[in-house]
Amino acid sequence: TSAFSFKVEPLAVRSSGVNDGDTGVARTGTIDLVMSAPISSTSLSALTVREGTTAYTQFTATLPFPQTIRITWTAATGLAANQQYTISLGATISDLYNQPAPMATMYTFTTGS
């Protein structure tokens, strides 16, 4: 018999720089999503952002650490004031072992003025 055991957990967000429903969120800077396993860089396209109901593309998504997705707002003045945004991680986001997330994750927040 083995002296150790292990279990496999589904890919999930462990912590984030924004919570669903937050208000007064900073309009500039970055938001980090810390995942439960190292992320495959080729699956970052599963991350989308919406400004209200419109696709928002003025951001970059990078992996500064294997388990951290960093979203950086690239518009010169940052996000619009008092606007609702939704960050979505689709179920096609996967870890380095090609294991996808079991379901999509969304964070909706409103910026400050």
ZIWOHU-V534022 format. One record per helix or strand of 2 or more residues. SS is the DSSP state (~ for helix, > for strand). FROM is the first residue (numbers start at 0). LEN is the number of residues. If there is no record, write none. Layout:
ss from len
SS FROM LEN
SS FROM LEN
This chain:
ss from len
> 12 4
> 29 6
~ 40 6
> 46 5
> 53 3
> 58 7
> 67 6
> 83 6
> 93 2
> 99 2
> 104 7
